[in-house]
Amino acid sequence: MLSRDVVHGDLSADNVLVWEGRATVIDLPQDVDAKKNRFARRLLERDVRRICEHFERCGVRADPHRIADDLDLLGARGARPPGAPGELTVDP
């Protein structure tokens, strides 16, 4: 999403559906433009923190600040072209 300048804004484990190895992000009415919204970075950090907290309860540990920094760089460079392996499906 970030490679398309979109930050979810209210991401949680409840908004990520996984089926047959593919993740679909849902519930996007509060998404923001990562380049135009001055709060986009804070929202991105909160989204990443929530996902990390969910997976930490499952025994997976990650540094949400480092992930947000890495994602920030990916978004700025547009690292993945549409349809590239690992791309998330986004349903509005």
Phi, psi and omega in degrees: 000318183294329178294347175251017177065034179239131171247131184302307177095341179207042185285136173211173179300332179292342182259011178237114179258134180239129179214125178051045175078006181242131180263137176236125179267130181239176175064071185252019183294342180255014180296153182231156176282119185296335181268338186253337183268121184291348178259005185303318181298316178297319179295319177300313179299319179294317178301312182295317179301317180298317179293318178298319179298319178299310183288336176296324177295340178264006178094004179260126181250139179206156178265106183299328180292319178294319179297315179299319177298315179298317179294321178303316179294319178298316180296321181293327182265349185060052192302325183245130173287155179306136178085000180292152178305139179090354179290141178275146171275135181240118176253121181293000000 
